[in-house]
Amino acid sequence: MQQRLALFDLDGTLVDRQAAYSDAVAALCRNHDLGTPAEQWLLARLADRANPSDFAELRTVYGLTESAEGLWQEYVDRIAAAVTCRPAVLEGLAELRGAAWTIGIVTNGSSDTQRAKLAATGITGLVHGIAVSGDLEIRKPDRQLFELAAARCGLSLAGGWMIGDNPAADIGGGHQAGLRTIWLRGRPWPDTLPAPHHTVDDVTDAITILLSERH
């Protein structure tokens, strides 16, 4: 039987990163008696990604006594506590595994935050391999990150799928890596990108498409 590889994005696809990071920032700022301006500053800094350097700057700008490393670890812990994955998504991933699919995660972000989110939601135990951009400082849409994810799953990219919400990083990157693609509608679609193979409104719809595939 031909290999069945499904690579999933994490943030905005399997989990709601927006709500989790907002909750984590609000809790951190309350804990350190930081007001609304500091919270808005940190939300803006972390809007696309979070790095330890952001918390070193937070410490300097707002005169915190906590170490930068301590602030970063607090953020990692708080976002892990705040993030959720809907039961229907976890059930869908389990169903894919049961149907002999090999599941990988390919995500941009720091290794600390992404792996903490995967562990906290229970996704780690449902996937075969994980590639985080922070592992090697390679970011989607770079083909190497998709190749790393497949390799950590014990497979090649041949015949695989990429499922994600980011047109350029997930779908454009997936196309360049030779993958079939499923896009979670939401962000504006750039005219310069080739169309995805499928477009859905929810990741559970993408899982249904995969389960209907016949190799």
C-alpha positions in Angstrom: 0.0 0.0 0.0 1.2 3.5 -0.8 2.3 5.6 2.1 -0.2 7.9 3.6 1.4 11.0 5.0 -0.6 14.0 6.4 1.4 17.0 7.6 -0.6 19.5 9.7 0.2 23.1 10.7 -0.4 23.8 14.4 -1.5 27.4 15.1 -4.8 28.4 13.5 -5.2 24.8 12.2 -5.2 22.3 15.0 -5.3 24.9 17.9 -6.4 28.5 18.4 -3.2 30.3 18.9 -4.8 33.8 18.9 -6.9 33.1 22.0 -4.2 31.2 23.8 -1.5 33.9 23.4 -3.9 36.7 24.4 -4.8 34.8 27.6 -1.2 34.0 28.3 -0.1 37.7 27.9 -3.0 39.0 30.0 -2.2 36.5 32.8 1.6 37.3 32.7 0.9 41.1 32.8 -1.4 40.7 35.8 1.1 38.6 37.6 3.7 41.4 37.3 1.4 44.3 37.9 1.9 45.6 34.3 -0.8 47.9 33.0 -2.7 48.0 29.7 0.1 49.8 27.7 2.6 47.0 28.6 0.0 44.3 27.7 -0.7 46.0 24.4 3.0 46.3 23.7 3.6 42.6 24.4 0.6 41.5 22.3 1.9 43.5 19.4 5.4 42.0 19.8 4.1 38.4 19.9 1.4 38.8 17.2 3.3 36.7 14.7 5.7 34.7 16.8 7.2 34.7 20.3 10.9 34.6 21.1 13.0 34.9 24.4 14.4 38.2 23.1 10.9 39.7 23.4 10.9 39.1 27.1 14.4 40.4 27.6 13.2 43.7 26.0 10.0 43.6 28.1 12.2 43.3 31.2 14.3 46.3 30.2 11.5 48.5 28.9 9.3 48.0 32.0 11.9 47.6 34.7 11.0 44.1 35.8 13.2 42.3 38.3 12.4 38.8 37.1 15.1 37.4 34.7 14.4 37.3 31.0 14.7 33.6 31.1 12.1 33.4 33.9 9.7 35.6 32.0 10.1 33.5 28.9 9.5 30.3 30.8 6.4 31.8 32.5 5.0 32.7 29.1 5.7 29.2 27.7 3.9 27.7 30.8 1.0 30.1 30.5 0.4 29.5 26.8 0.5 25.8 27.4 -2.1 26.2 30.1 -4.3 28.4 27.9 -4.2 26.5 24.6 -6.9 24.0 23.7 -7.6 21.5 20.9 -11.2 20.6 20.3 -12.2 17.0 21.1 -13.5 16.6 17.5 -10.0 17.4 16.2 -8.3 15.0 18.6 -10.8 12.3 17.6 -10.1 13.0 13.9 -6.4 12.6 14.3 -6.9 9.4 16.2 -9.2 8.2 13.4 -6.5 9.0 10.8 -4.0 6.9 12.7 -6.5 4.1 12.9 -6.8 4.3 9.1 -3.1 3.8 8.7 -2.2 7.5 8.1 1.1 8.8 9.3 0.7 12.2 10.9 3.3 14.9 11.1 3.4 18.5 12.5 5.2 21.2 10.6 5.0 24.5 12.4 6.8 27.8 12.6 7.6 29.1 16.0 10.0 28.5 19.0 10.6 25.0 19.9 9.7 25.8 23.6 6.2 27.2 22.9 5.2 24.8 20.0 6.2 21.6 21.8 4.6 22.8 25.0 1.3 23.4 23.2 1.5 20.0 21.5 2.1 18.3 24.8 -0.6 20.2 26.7 -3.3 19.5 24.2 -2.5 15.8 23.8 -1.6 16.2 20.1 2.0 14.9 20.8 0.7 11.4 21.5 -1.3 11.3 18.3 1.4 12.2 15.8 4.4 10.4 14.5 6.8 13.3 13.9 7.2 17.0 14.7 9.3 19.6 12.9 9.4 23.1 14.5 11.1 26.0 12.7 12.9 26.9 16.0 14.6 23.5 15.9 16.9 24.5 13.0 15.9 28.1 12.3 14.2 27.0 9.0 10.8 28.4 8.5 7.9 27.4 6.2 7.6 27.8 3.2 11.2 26.4 3.1 11.0 22.9 1.7 13.6 21.7 4.2 11.1 22.0 7.1 8.6 19.8 5.3 11.3 17.3 4.5 12.4 17.3 8.2 8.8 16.6 9.3 8.4 13.7 6.8 11.8 12.2 7.9 10.8 12.4 11.5 7.7 10.4 10.5 10.0 7.8 8.8 8.6 8.7 5.3 9.4 10.8 2.3 7.2 13.6 1.0 6.1 11.6 -2.0 2.3 11.4 -2.2 1.8 13.4 1.0 -0.6 16.1 2.0 -0.2 19.5 3.8 -3.1 21.0 5.8 -2.9 24.5 7.1 -4.4 28.0 7.3 -1.5 30.1 6.0 -1.6 30.6 2.2 2.1 31.2 1.6 3.7 29.2 4.4 1.4 26.1 4.4 -0.2 25.9 0.9 2.5 27.7 -1.1 5.2 25.8 0.8 3.3 22.6 0.4 3.0 23.0 -3.3 6.8 23.7 -3.6 7.4 20.5 -1.6 5.3 18.5 -4.0 2.5 17.9 -1.5 -1.2 18.0 -2.1 -2.8 20.7 -0.1 -5.9 21.5 1.9 -6.4 25.2 2.9 -8.4 26.3 6.0 -10.2 29.3 4.6 -9.8 32.6 6.6 -6.9 34.7 5.6 -6.9 36.6 2.3 -5.7 34.4 -0.7 -2.8 36.0 -2.7 -3.4 36.0 -6.4 0.2 34.9 -7.0 -0.3 31.5 -5.4 -1.5 28.3 -7.1 -4.9 27.2 -5.8 -5.0 24.5 -3.1 -6.3 21.1 -4.0 -9.2 21.5 -1.5 -10.6 24.4 0.6 -12.4 23.8 3.9 -13.8 25.8 6.8 -12.6 23.5 9.5 -9.7 21.1 10.0 -12.2 18.3 10.7 -13.5 18.8 7.2 -9.9 18.3 6.0 -9.6 15.1 8.0 -12.8 13.8 6.4 -11.3 14.4 2.9 -8.2 12.5 3.9 -10.2 9.6 5.2 -12.1 9.4 1.9 -8.9 9.1 -0.1 -8.2 5.9 -1.8 -4.6 5.1 -2.6 
